[in-house]
Each structure stands twice: as structure tokens, then as C-alpha cells.
């Protein structure tokens, strides 16, 4: 038997990890002379206390859902795709090109093609490391990290030398046409009589992200391809025996992964900035790794973890605004959460295993 | 002798891992200058007991006496200090060091190596003389045979002045001739007054060499008897707890058409070493061809090539159809479509995905089957239902499709693989080490299934390192050595001695 039952695996361990992160964060906040309870109140208030707060929390969460899912899909094939950041950057380029080059009549068609463009560019950026891994055995962790740098440089070059409007000092593309403007939550919810804050970036991409969660769940747990991806991820030798091609699974899993990371650009580039700027992802690609690890690479877990990190981002911004806690402190808190939920998993698991063993002591196997 | 203190005495040893009681109130006395066998099925607690004696685990309760002295053994250093030496099933040798360096390793005196080595060389010569244990001290470990490596392990223990030697399944990797040699060495050590504990699951070895034998079952010591006063049948019954059929019950084969036809099959590995050298063989419908041989002589490669996942040259025909041996079509999936099922040698690495539930493992490899799918999605409930039925027919315990493969015992894991492969009704079944790590009760069942499949007119290629298994199951026996087939025999017209010579590479004519 697995020592820790499944329900405890998915609930107790993350909750205890989070509590530990919260306790350590509190200690740090006390150490700089602030009140941790007050800080928590400001964060919760700032992230969930108003539709303005919700708007930002959900906007960030949308980014993290895409990049978290991206990491999770590759992770099921036991591929460590650290390149979500670069793939999301390239996805931004794809979305920007789609939006700029064609005079779209309506945002729906524009969104559809922007999704294709973003996913295709992200997938392409993942395809090269995937091919090097599958065919040449170059370790995907190393290559995807390197491709993050190359991706940033490519974007930089494109913005400065190709896409920047003549005469502009700003390394960014021109603003997208009004027709490709995506409806925000305010626009969407107004017909239902819900007054949602007008000045937040949360937009229709949120629903695409939620749909992506469901589709990834179906893919991984309900399709033959997902079965093969998981089988390959758990045991490459068994996959070889069964006739599951490692090259094929590596390529497909990475293409899907890169595509999901690239899709993020419909939220931040098309939905929020409405133009492509330098560093549009702001680290969301990296954060996706933490989101996926915390969510146990399960789409529902990714969804919850994305909301949590959305809360930390938005609540953290408010915290810097209302207290003397410096902005850097937010990064410390985020790091603590990542450390306890991702890296220090076994620290919580092992005592729990002992407790469960003691509880089941009298049961006979 | 009777008044002498026992070399080892364990009193009331208990050890639990969580809810599992690995050792329960075990007491045992081993007199000096004797060979004591410990026999039991996998998971009976033999290894745990020896690990306690060697300081790897701490017993929950109980006492250890060495030569009458109460001793605590917190770690392996203490065990060595108490004069206990252990020869593990998997040797703990540094492959690219010499014999001498391996013997000194961990027992060097001083910071400089040269004086230690010189001293060791002298001691080693004395030991070799005394016990008739021949090895070249300057040979590199990876260049000497398995039998010699085992002798190095024994010398390592003797060099550390062990009086008590524990050998864990020592013959698993040896040819019969090498095993005989090992037994001669053990006999010599006994004459010199050493005490030996032999852990094994092979009844024959117990009967051949031990003075006394203890039987373990489910963590308990069920009996300790004088070897001369017992029989294999009695020991088997004590091990399993019920009467066991040691012989496979089968009628003569009724061979039909040639199903598998292999011609001039060759495999060269990445290092340029020939793994298979021009293999020719045929298996007919309704017969079992057994491939005997010491592990590592090309049997694994043969299975992998036939199973579709190792590149080779030559010709392989199944039912007359040529199988691709490289490129497209050379994979497990295509082979299954051609009517070949494969129970691989290593079920934990290949046959099963240990983290997958039983039902996922039943679908594994056959997940494209229409019965397991509904449109683009897999029909998980159909797979579960099928798994439940298979588990019942193959008596898999516990019959829980949702349990991960790693949580089943070795025998039940093997039954899951067998159920998956046999129930596909293949024309040809490839089966490697069908009963490795499987308890006696399950062995009986697995052997019956294989014979039943043969009687349905299927062709079966059986690879096993257990000669007894090969001899009792096969209708014809081929012996492999160094990537070649040394000869073919009929089980009724050969014996372990002749096969042993072939396994050691002595060709058929000379044998």
C-alpha cells in the first residue's frame, strides 16, 4: 500500500507545506518589525477584497495556469521543461505578429488565430530542445534553460530592429488595432448585471485557461496519447518493451508543453498590454514550474496553485503599497512558498508517513 | 561438540516495518564448523534476518550471541569486528580495480597504499593456500568471471578475519560447475572450522551441502532440522505451508507447424561486441523450447530481438511472415499485432509500470485495443472490468484493480503480466525467467499456465537460468553460451551435468 492515502497526498501535504511557509514568512515579517496578521489581512483584502483585487489575481492566475499546465504535461513524460519562459516569450512574438499583420474584422477570429500563432511559436521553441533530447540525448534541462536566453535575445532583436515603429524610442511594437481588443471581465460580466472593476486586465483568456485545464486533464488521464505519455514518464524501459516510441512521445509532449506556454501570450500580450514589450512574461514561465510542482502536475492542482500564486502576486503588490514591507519581501514570501511546497516535499511527507503507519499499525496487509 | 558454545545464537529476534512483521520471535543456533541453510520463499524474512545480523537493521527485540558472548551489532563495522563476513547476492566490488585493491578497500592501514597492498598480497597468498581459493591478485575485476568475483568476495571476508560467513543466494549467477566449485570451497572452509550460513531458495543446494537447515515462512522460523533427516518434499511443504507439486505434470508434446523460424540472427552492440552469433532455431506449435544458459550469454538479447525492440540482422519469421528487425515495424506493438506475446525477463523494469495501477498495467501495450477505447477517449471502466476478470482467472491477490503494481508480491506481479500476455491468445509466447523472485506456490500455478497454453497448440520460447525449470517444462532444450547455441537436447535424454558443460561453453561433441 502507499503509505500516505491519496486524499492526504493531495490535501494534507500541500496544506501543511503552506502553513509552514506562512509561519516562516510571519517570522521574517516580525523580524522587520511589522505585524504578520495585519500583513496577511492586507494581502487577502488586496487580492480578494474587491473586484479590482480579483481582477488582478485572476489575471496573474491565468498566466500561471498556462505555464503550470505547460510544465505539467512535459513532467508527465518525465521531461523537465524549464523553458516555459522562453516559449511564452516566443508565443508573445507569435501573437503580436498575428495581431499586427492582419486587419482582423473581429476579436473572436483574431483570438483564434492569435492562439494558433502563440501556440505554434511556443511549440516551435520547445521543438528544438525536444529534438535534441530525443535524437541526440542532449539534456532537456540544459537546452531549455539556454533557449530561454536565446528566446529573450530573439525577442529583443525583433523589437529593436524589426517591429519597433519608426521614430519610437520604446523597444515595443505598435499598439494593436482596436478590433483585436479582448473583452475584459468587466465587459463580460456587465450583461449579467455584475459590476466588475473596469481597470483590471483580467480578460476572456481566463476562460481559455480554464478550458485548457479541462482539456489537459482529458489528454493525460483519458486518452491513449496521455496513457503513453505517462507510461513513458514512469518507465522508459517498459515503454520500449511495449513499443511506445520515446522519440515520438518526447516530441509530442514537448510540442504540447511549448504550445501551452506560448498560449499564455493571449493573456499578457493580447489581453493586457495590447502590444509586445520587452520581457512581457515577467517570470511567469519560471513560476509555472512551482505551480505545477505544487499542483502535483494535475490540472486541478495547477488551477488551485495558480490562484494561490495569483493571490501572492496581487496581495504582495498591495502589501508593498500599504506597509513599510519592501517589495523584495514579497519575493521572499513567494520563495518560501515555492521552497516548502515544491522542494521540501519530503520534509512534510516523511513524518506524515510515520503517523499513517502508526495509525494503521493493527491492520494486516 | 555438544558442550561447545554455538558460533551464532539468535534469541527471540523480531523486526517490524510498519505493519509488516518481517521477523517474528526468531531463535536459531548455529554450531561452529557447520554449514547451516536458511530456506524460505521471497519475503519470508531471510534477508531481513541476515541484515540484522550484519548490522544493516536494528532488531526491535531479541539478542545476538557470538561464540557465547552477548553482542550488539549496530553497524556492519561491528559485524566485521565480531568476525562476521557477508557475501551478497550482488557483489560489492569496484569493477575497474584489481582483485588485490578490492580486497584491501576499506581495510587499508595508514594513508599510503603501497605497504597495505604488499601486506595484503602476502596474506592473500596464505589464504589462497589454506582454503584452495585461486584468483589472480592483479586481475581487473570486470575481466574475471562471475565465479572468480564471488571468490574475491569470500577472500575479502576471510581477509577481515571472518569466522562466520553468510552467503546470500550465492549460486544465482553461477553455472552448475561453478556452483559445484563453490560448494567444494565451502566444504573446505567448514573443515577449517569456519561457520557458514547459506541463504537460498533452492532445495537441491540445501540437501547437497548443509548440515542443518532452518525454514522460514512469513517472518517466522517454522522448523530447524538436520538435513540428513529431511527431504526436499518436506522442506517445500514447510516453506509453503501446504503440499507442493515439485514436478510439472505434462503429457508429451504434439508439435505442429513451425511458428517461429530464426535464421542466422546476429546482434552487435554499441561497443562492437557480438551479442548474438548466428542463431538458428525453430519453435513449433504445441511445444516449449527452453533456452538454458548462465545469465548474460545472449538470452536477453534474443528475447529483445524477438520482442521487437533490439536491432539485429538475419531472418525471423513468425507464421511464415518475415519480421522487420530494424526501423519501422521493429517494435513491441508491431510484434503483438503479428501474434507474438512477450513476458519479459525483468517484469519490474519492462513488463510492468510499477507506479501504475493493476488495471493500467493490464491495458499497457494493448491500450490501442478497440475494447479498451470509446472514440478518442479510453474506456477506463472497460479496462477495469477486464482486469477484474483476469485477476480472478489468474488468482491475483489481492484482486484489486486499483492497487499499484509495486504493491503486489513478485508472484502476483508476474501473474498480472502473464494474464495480460497469455489471454491475448498469441501464436507465439516469449517468456523470460517466468518464476524469478516468485514464491513456490505461485511457481506451480505459473508452470501450469505455460503448459496449458502449449496444450492449446501455441509455440512457446522459454528462457530461464533455472536449469530445473528448463528441464521440467521444456520439450526441447537449447543451451546458449557467449551468444551462440551450443547444442540442443531432449530433456529426457540429458541431465544437469551435460547441460552444465554446454552452459560453460564446452561444445556438444566434446561433452
Interface residues (C-beta under 8 A of the other chain):
Chain A: X1 X2 X3 X218 X222 X223 X224 X227 X228 X230 X231 X234 X235 X237 X238 X240 X241 X242 X243 X244 X245 X357 X360 X361 X362 X363 X364 X365
Chain B: X18 X19 X20 X307 X308 X309 X331 X332 X333 X334 X335 X336 X342 X344 X346 X349 X350 X351 X352 X353 X354 X355 X356 X360 X363 X364 X365 X367 X368 X373 X376 X377 X378 X380 X403 X404 X407
